[in-house]
Amino acid sequence: MCLDHMAKMNEAGWSGVDGKMVENGYKVTKVFADGPAKPAGIKVGDVMTKINGTSKDDASFQQVYMEAMKPGNTVTFTVARSGHEKEIKVKLVAMPEDVFVTMVGRHMLDHAETQTAGK
């Protein structure tokens, strides 16, 4: 089931960031040198609080996210940086294969550890 979900992620648009969910959004922990986020101005430490004006707490967020995150789409991320919010437009690209493989491997290992820990 996890693998099927992850396989669908290969079709999603890629902004060129990695991070983790935090209370108010998605905190950027890595900006890939060859990704579209870097020239757009997204930086490590930014917290993405909205996608196309919709926050993760909004009931329509999942739908907005799924419609927006496709290769070729330009997405507006609202980021919090140094106490200020800023809108940054990023044109998404297809996820590089090496990034996808790393993401799937990390996800599967995280879930394998969680699932086997209870046995």
Buried (B, 14 or more C-beta within 10 A) or exposed (E): EEEEEBEEBBEBBBBBBBBEEEEEBBBBEEBBEEBBBBEBBBEEBBBBBBBBEBBBEEEEBEEBBEEBBEEEBEBEBBBBBEEEEEEBEBBBBBBBEEBBEEBBEEBEEEBEEEEEEEE
